Amino acid sequence: MEKSVIQRYMPNPLLYKGKKFDFRSYMFIACMNPFTVFFNEGYVRVSLSDYTLENYGTADGKVTHLTNNSV
């Protein structure tokens, strides 16, 4: 049996100015007693093109559907 990934693509994602985005923030809990937390504000990544399902699965769709900076 081949390995595969099955997932549902979100048809109506939350958009920022018409573009897909994601944000990452990091928190490290160093101790529970006393409660000690280290927090990094993180960052936001935004796709290059306005969101549309018309170009999904094409080469142009990479800049619409991915927020990865290595596209």
C-alpha positions, -999 to 999 in steps of 0.1 A, spaced: 0 0 0 13 34 -9 17 61 17 -7 90 11 -20 121 28 -57 128 27 -70 161 38 -98 185 30 -88 219 14 -106 248 32 -128 264 5 -135 296 24 -103 305 44 -100 336 65 -83 362 42 -63 394 49 -68 420 21 -80 392 -2 -49 370 3 -43 338 23 -21 342 54 -8 323 84 8 335 116 32 317 139 39 325 175 61 305 199 58 300 236 80 279 259 68 269 294 100 266 313 85 258 347 50 253 362 59 263 398 67 292 397 50 296 363 77 308 339 70 314 302 92 326 274 73 341 245 83 352 210 60 376 192 62 355 160 55 366 125 28 366 97 32 352 62 10 364 34 6 349 -1 17 369 -31 -16 368 -51 -53 373 -43 -71 342 -33 -91 323 -59 -99 286 -65 -96 290 -103 -59 284 -104 -57 257 -77 -33 229 -87 -15 250 -113 20 266 -112 3 301 -107 -16 286 -78 15 283 -57 17 320 -51 -20 322 -44 -24 292 -21 9 290 -3 24 314 22 58 296 21 87 319 13 105 290 -5 79 288 -33 
